[in-house]
């Protein structure tokens, strides 16, 4: 009996202690979502401080690798920062880790539809509709988005053909129209400056255009008129072009490639100056967000009316080839860009005087200066070596070119442009070949339209 009296209080104590222990919450590890939303980065996201929010996401990704929530959230933040290409990569990674993440699919569909890939966007939306979650929130949104896309395709069928008409009219002052030498002994005329009026027009017809391909052809015409008895420099040019472009992805990087054929025929003062056939294959790829790499090679066969005093020496007819590589970086939410390029030119002509090897460096900067005014600056240096020049020492020119432009849209279809161009050519042997050494200033403006 005593044993029973002793055991009962012990059992009561054990049961009471177990109940108390079971009533205490079990400590668990916080989810990535909780960690982020309760961090300064989560507050920064609410305040639209995307750079700070992105730093916190990157920190958590270093601790918690392969977490679909972090990949998804980083993708959404990048969308809000305007970095759609990189955002798409992170959303795709989130779906690899969690294929049933409806939010990632919904945002991915938005990006795909934004770059005119309606079929892929519809695939994402149909998946959400066919695999709803408990609340059905993204199912409803996906259903509505599908309705909008499909209705728009019915009401506004895809335009298989596209016309574009463009042109411009301008006036400029040129202080060295005939490219007259700086060396006094080679000055052959007093009239070297003039007012020049320019007219340009063209039409483009794109008969193939979808999410991955474009093809079309076009025609362009230009004409210049000079004052001060310089009519012999009035230049007229006709260009016919045909092109094809293809857009794809290479290892999750946006890429494009294409080829363009051009035929050009130019006249000086109504007399044929030259005719050319050109082929330009090109390739570009977005190496990372806002960084574009382009490769190109322009091959031309040119025939000139004027052969000079001796075909084997002074004829410029022949092959002209320029191969180049250019990198372009976009920044300030793509309102500014900086391009750096290197080109190698190799010309093989009938006359030895125009065989040449040229090395060119280019810098291009573009930026919005004000809300509606865009500025552009172009600078290039060309080292042009005429290695077969008939007389010694061989001709070796260095060209410096600077071009500054201001562009102001007036209406949806019209722009007003102002430009200043400075060119200078130095010849290493100016004493013998001073006729190739000159400088030139051009300032002007034009009104252009595109419809």
C-alpha angles and dihedrals in degrees: 000000000000089000091055092049088052096046097049096064089047092053090047090052093049093049092047092048092049092050091050092049092049090050091060114092115251111238112243135182115263118244121245089250092056093046093051099041092049093047129087086256091061090051089047089055091054088051091048092245092144098172092058092045090051092053090056092048091051090050092052091046088057090056099036109038122193094018109153093206092058093047091049095047092048089052092051092048091050090052090055089050090053095248095128099158094056091040090058091056093054093046090052090050090050090054092049088058094040114016091183096059099123095186092057091048092049094052091043089053089053091054093046092049090047090060090048097256095132095163095058090044090053090050090058093046094048090052090055092048093048093046106041123178124229095273096040091215097138091035089064093045092048091049092052092046091051090052092051094048095046094043091050091051090052095046095037108032116203111277107239093181129047131185124198124186121190141166147148144207122207149164128212142169117234117189096194112033097160092044090242117196123255090222109096096221091061099049103117104168140033096215107075103134129065147156110257126203117201133198125186132175138162148162131216128196118195108194095174124046129151139128094292109021141048129179133168148128136233148184127219131187130191134179133181130195126196134203128211098057093299096124090129087074095055101125129201124185136185121195129187117190138185123186145174128195131187126196124201146137125263113193090337092310120122109243139175136188136179150148133233130196120199135185116195131186120184134186133195113211090343093308121111112262103174146334125208143181116206136185121195119186115182142177132193134181134182101235092187137342108314095357117109127185120198132188124190143165123198115197118185136178109203130188120194126201094217110066095178125224096317127019094215092053111025106026114114095195113124149071121330118189130180123180119188148175123203133183120198124193120196120202143160090055089312093301090118135039137185122200129191121189141178123197134185118202127195121184123188111186139173091246117060092221092072101044102116148167115208132189115196134188120193135189122189125183125183128181144156105248095185134002094283104014120089124195127204130187125189125187129174140171120201123192103200116188117189093196096177098048110153097233129048133278092044117241112263118176132186115202123200117191129181124180128179124186139184119200124193121180112222101181136353090279105028136069135185115217133189124188144180123197129188123186129181129179122194123192118203090219101042092153091066102024104031092139088080096054118089146126131222139193124198126180127173151114141235143194114227136185136194123189 
